[in-house]
Amino acid sequence: MNSAEIASLYRKLQLTITEQLEKVDGEAKFKEDTWQREEGGGGHTRVINSGAILEKGGVAFSSVHGEVSEAMKQQLQMEGNSFFATGVSIVLHPKHPRHPIMHMNVRYFELDTGEYWFGGGIDMTPHYVSTRDAIRFHNSLKRVCDNFNPLFYTEFKPWADRYFLLPHRGETRGVGGIFYDHRNEDNTGLRKEELLAFSIQLGELFPVLYGEQVSDRSLLPPNIEELQWQALRRGRYVEFNLLHDKGTKFGIYSGGRTESILMSMPPQANWEYDYTPTSGSEEEETLNLLKSPTNWII
């Protein structure tokens, strides 16, 4: 399977996901922005705003190629002279503080040296952690992993815990999920077609997972304390994406499109100096749950 065929399947995945997410939201529709990369390739960024559930969301597809710059070699530790990369990236920011932020990325990368790999994953960042919802989320991810390799979840879940960490805060970004990178036949025993199928199944699972998390339509309108907390948690999300996220760094250093790279940012976020939650509050409970990784499989 060549790179053009993989890119075509990822583009189809993007369209499938946005169609399903429109049904989940029930009100807003995605708008598409097509762009070209001067150094080679381009993509389609689909965004949704002001929906019944989603305040802001983006599902981006890209297929880019070009020379491996010195900045890419230094920042991303790459070898080779030219590269090809394609994938789908999603971030959803809901209106209601009781609904979670959710992120997904699936990608394929190859170098002119013949080296290739797949990467990606899904993770969830609730503003308020619900143990029940986290358990359901992780069990769904494990079922897909087990379809391909019974060791995937046991490897990729801790990988997500390590990756989605704000070391300067001493807390995880959310309840984690799965994350993997540089996976190929040599380190998984799966053929390229099987690894591609794994990433496609993860993508198809994403709108199902989000639909489960926002299925309770009987929520009361948020109060001012919940909205303030949501804005603070969004601030943490910004910190991770700008300081630690490899995808953001790759997009910047490879000359990617800024608007598409930064679509992951929330519409609004706050930072409060030396914030301390009220003792015994839900906010304190959430922070305590984020101090160390949790085993959510029961």
C-alpha positions as CSV (number, residue, x, y, z in Angstrom):
1,M,0.0,0.0,0.0
2,N,1.5,3.3,-1.1
3,S,1.4,6.7,0.5
4,A,-1.3,8.1,-1.8
5,E,-3.6,5.2,-0.9
6,I,-3.1,5.8,2.8
7,A,-3.8,9.5,2.4
8,S,-7.0,8.7,0.5
9,L,-8.2,6.5,3.3
10,Y,-7.5,9.1,6.0
11,R,-9.4,11.8,4.0
12,K,-12.3,9.4,3.8
13,L,-12.0,8.9,7.6
14,Q,-12.1,12.6,8.2
15,L,-15.4,12.9,6.2
16,T,-16.9,10.0,8.1
17,I,-16.0,11.4,11.5
18,T,-17.4,14.9,10.7
19,E,-20.7,13.4,9.4
20,Q,-21.1,11.4,12.7
21,L,-20.1,14.3,14.9
22,E,-22.8,16.5,13.2
23,K,-25.3,13.9,14.3
24,V,-24.0,13.9,17.8
25,D,-24.2,17.7,18.1
26,G,-27.6,17.8,16.4
27,E,-27.4,21.5,15.4
28,A,-24.2,22.8,13.9
29,K,-22.5,21.8,10.7
30,F,-18.8,21.6,9.8
31,K,-17.3,24.1,7.4
32,E,-14.3,23.1,5.2
33,D,-11.2,25.1,4.5
34,T,-8.8,23.7,1.9
35,W,-5.2,24.8,2.0
36,Q,-2.0,24.2,0.2
37,R,1.5,24.0,1.7
38,E,4.1,26.0,-0.3
39,E,6.8,23.3,0.3
40,G,4.5,20.5,-0.9
41,G,1.1,19.0,-0.2
42,G,-1.8,20.5,1.7
43,G,-5.0,19.5,3.5
44,H,-8.6,20.1,4.4
45,T,-9.5,21.6,7.8
46,R,-13.1,21.1,8.9
47,V,-14.4,23.3,11.8
48,I,-17.6,23.5,13.8
49,N,-18.7,26.3,16.1
50,S,-21.6,27.3,18.3
51,G,-23.5,24.0,18.2
52,A,-25.9,22.5,20.7
53,I,-23.0,20.5,22.3
54,L,-19.8,21.8,20.7
55,E,-18.6,25.3,21.3
56,K,-15.6,24.7,19.0
57,G,-14.2,21.7,17.2
58,G,-11.9,20.8,14.4
59,V,-11.2,17.8,12.3
60,A,-8.1,18.3,10.2
61,F,-6.7,16.2,7.4
62,S,-3.3,16.8,5.9
63,S,-1.0,15.2,3.4
64,V,2.3,16.9,3.2
65,H,5.8,16.2,1.8
66,G,9.1,18.0,1.3
67,E,12.6,18.2,2.5
68,V,13.6,17.4,6.0
69,S,14.8,20.8,7.3
70,E,17.6,21.3,9.8
71,A,15.0,22.6,12.3
72,M,13.0,19.3,11.9
73,K,16.2,17.2,12.4
74,Q,17.1,19.0,15.5
75,Q,13.7,19.3,17.1
76,L,12.2,16.0,16.0
77,Q,15.4,13.9,15.7
78,M,14.8,12.8,12.2
79,E,17.2,11.4,9.6
80,G,16.7,11.4,5.8
81,N,16.4,14.1,3.2
82,S,12.7,14.1,2.4
83,F,9.5,13.0,4.1
84,F,5.8,12.3,3.5
85,A,3.2,12.6,6.3
86,T,-0.5,12.3,6.4
87,G,-3.1,11.9,9.0
88,V,-6.3,13.2,10.8
89,S,-6.3,15.2,14.0
90,I,-9.3,16.2,16.1
91,V,-10.0,18.4,19.1
92,L,-13.5,19.0,20.5
93,H,-14.3,21.7,23.0
94,P,-17.8,21.5,24.4
95,K,-20.0,24.2,25.7
96,H,-21.0,22.6,29.0
97,P,-18.4,22.1,31.7
98,R,-19.8,18.6,32.4
99,H,-18.9,17.5,28.9
100,P,-15.2,16.6,28.2
101,I,-12.6,17.9,25.8
102,M,-11.6,15.0,23.6
103,H,-8.7,14.6,21.2
104,M,-7.6,12.2,18.6
105,N,-4.7,11.9,16.1
106,V,-3.9,9.2,13.7
107,R,-0.9,9.6,11.3
108,Y,1.5,7.9,8.9
109,F,5.0,9.1,8.3
110,E,7.7,7.9,5.9
111,L,11.2,9.0,4.9
112,D,13.1,8.6,1.7
113,T,15.3,6.1,3.5
114,G,12.4,3.7,3.4
115,E,11.7,4.0,7.1
116,Y,8.0,4.4,8.0
117,W,5.8,4.4,11.0
118,F,2.3,5.0,12.4
119,G,1.3,7.0,15.4
120,G,-1.7,8.4,17.2
121,G,-4.2,7.8,19.9
122,I,-7.2,9.1,21.7
123,D,-7.4,10.9,25.0
124,M,-10.0,12.6,27.1
125,T,-9.8,15.7,29.3
126,P,-12.9,16.1,31.4
127,H,-13.3,19.4,33.3
128,Y,-14.9,17.3,36.1
129,V,-13.6,13.7,36.2
130,S,-16.4,11.1,36.3
131,T,-15.1,7.7,37.3
132,R,-18.0,6.0,35.5
133,D,-17.3,7.8,32.2
134,A,-13.6,7.3,32.4
135,I,-14.1,3.5,32.9
136,R,-16.4,3.3,29.9
137,F,-14.0,5.3,27.8
138,H,-11.0,3.1,28.6
139,N,-12.9,-0.2,28.2
140,S,-13.9,0.9,24.7
141,L,-10.3,1.7,23.8
142,K,-9.1,-1.6,25.1
143,R,-11.6,-3.6,23.0
144,V,-10.3,-2.0,19.8
145,C,-6.7,-2.5,20.9
146,D,-7.4,-6.2,21.7
147,N,-8.7,-6.7,18.2
148,F,-5.2,-6.3,16.8
149,N,-2.8,-7.1,19.6
150,P,-3.6,-8.0,23.3
151,L,-0.5,-6.1,24.3
152,F,-1.5,-2.8,22.7
153,Y,-3.6,-1.4,25.5
154,T,-1.1,-2.4,28.2
155,E,1.6,-0.6,26.3
156,F,-0.3,2.3,24.9
157,K,-2.2,3.3,28.0
158,P,0.9,4.0,30.1
159,W,2.4,5.7,27.1
160,A,-0.5,8.1,27.1
161,D,-0.1,8.6,30.8
162,R,3.5,9.6,30.3
163,Y,2.8,11.7,27.2
164,F,-0.2,13.7,28.4
165,L,1.6,15.0,31.5
166,L,2.1,18.6,32.6
167,P,5.4,18.1,34.5
168,H,5.5,21.7,35.6
169,R,2.1,21.2,37.2
170,G,2.6,17.7,38.5
171,E,-0.7,16.5,36.9
172,T,-2.0,14.7,34.0
173,R,-3.9,16.6,31.3
174,G,-7.0,14.4,31.8
175,V,-7.9,10.7,32.3
176,G,-5.5,9.7,29.5
177,G,-6.4,7.1,26.9
178,I,-3.9,5.5,24.5
179,F,-1.0,6.9,22.7
180,Y,1.6,5.3,20.3
181,D,4.3,6.5,18.0
182,H,6.9,5.1,15.6
183,R,5.0,1.8,15.3
184,N,5.8,-0.4,12.3
185,E,6.1,-4.1,11.4
186,D,9.5,-4.5,13.2
187,N,8.1,-3.5,16.7
188,T,4.5,-4.7,16.5
189,G,4.7,-7.8,14.2
190,L,1.7,-6.3,12.2
191,R,1.9,-5.6,8.5
192,K,1.5,-2.0,7.3
193,E,-2.1,-2.8,6.2
194,E,-3.0,-4.0,9.7
195,L,-1.5,-1.0,11.4
196,L,-3.4,1.2,9.0
197,A,-6.6,-0.7,9.8
198,F,-6.0,-0.2,13.5
199,S,-5.7,3.6,13.1
200,I,-8.9,3.6,10.9
201,Q,-10.8,1.7,13.6
202,L,-9.7,4.2,16.2
203,G,-10.9,7.0,14.0
204,E,-14.3,5.4,13.5
205,L,-14.6,4.8,17.2
206,F,-14.0,8.5,18.1
207,P,-17.5,9.9,17.4
208,V,-19.0,6.9,19.1
209,L,-17.0,7.6,22.2
210,Y,-17.9,11.2,22.2
211,G,-21.5,10.5,21.7
212,E,-21.4,8.3,24.8
213,Q,-19.8,11.0,26.9
214,V,-22.4,13.7,26.0
215,S,-25.5,11.5,25.9
216,D,-27.0,13.0,29.0
217,R,-29.1,15.9,27.6
218,S,-30.8,16.6,31.0
219,L,-27.9,18.6,32.4
220,L,-28.8,21.8,34.2
221,P,-27.3,25.0,32.7
222,P,-23.9,25.6,34.1
223,N,-23.4,28.0,37.0
224,I,-20.7,30.7,37.2
225,E,-18.4,28.5,39.3
226,E,-18.5,25.6,36.8
227,L,-17.8,28.0,33.9
228,Q,-14.9,29.5,35.8
229,W,-13.5,26.1,36.4
230,Q,-13.9,25.1,32.8
231,A,-11.9,28.2,31.7
232,L,-9.1,27.2,34.1
233,R,-9.0,23.7,32.8
234,R,-8.9,25.0,29.3
235,G,-5.9,27.0,30.3
236,R,-4.1,23.8,31.3
237,Y,-5.0,22.4,27.9
238,V,-3.3,25.3,26.2
239,E,-0.2,24.9,28.4
240,F,0.2,21.3,27.3
241,N,-0.4,21.9,23.6
242,L,2.1,24.8,23.3
243,L,4.8,23.5,25.6
244,H,4.8,19.8,25.2
245,D,2.8,18.5,22.3
246,K,4.9,16.9,19.5
247,G,2.2,17.3,16.9
248,T,2.1,21.0,17.4
249,K,5.9,21.2,17.2
250,F,6.0,19.1,14.1
251,G,3.4,21.3,12.4
252,I,5.3,24.5,13.3
253,Y,8.8,23.2,12.3
254,S,7.6,21.6,9.1
255,G,6.1,24.8,7.9
256,G,2.5,23.7,8.4
257,R,-0.5,25.9,8.3
258,T,-0.8,27.9,11.5
259,E,-4.6,28.1,11.6
260,S,-4.9,24.3,11.3
261,I,-2.1,23.6,13.8
262,L,-3.7,25.9,16.4
263,M,-7.3,24.8,15.9
264,S,-6.8,22.7,19.0
265,M,-6.9,25.8,21.2
266,P,-10.1,26.4,23.2
267,P,-12.2,29.5,22.3
268,Q,-11.5,31.0,25.7
269,A,-9.2,30.1,28.6
270,N,-8.2,31.6,31.9
271,W,-5.3,31.6,34.2
272,E,-5.7,32.6,37.9
273,Y,-2.7,33.2,40.0
274,D,-2.1,30.5,42.6
275,Y,-5.5,29.0,42.3
276,T,-6.5,26.7,45.1
277,P,-9.8,24.8,45.0
278,T,-12.2,24.8,48.0
279,S,-11.5,21.9,50.3
280,G,-13.8,19.0,49.7
281,S,-15.1,20.4,46.4
282,E,-15.6,18.6,43.1
283,E,-12.8,20.8,41.7
284,E,-10.4,19.5,44.4
285,E,-11.5,15.9,43.8
286,T,-10.7,16.3,40.1
287,L,-7.3,17.7,40.7
288,N,-6.5,14.9,43.1
289,L,-7.5,12.3,40.4
290,L,-5.1,14.0,38.0
291,K,-2.1,13.8,40.4
292,S,-1.2,10.3,39.2
293,P,-2.3,7.8,36.5
294,T,-5.3,5.6,37.3
295,N,-6.1,2.1,36.2
296,W,-9.6,2.5,34.7
297,I,-10.1,-1.1,33.5
298,I,-12.5,-3.0,35.8
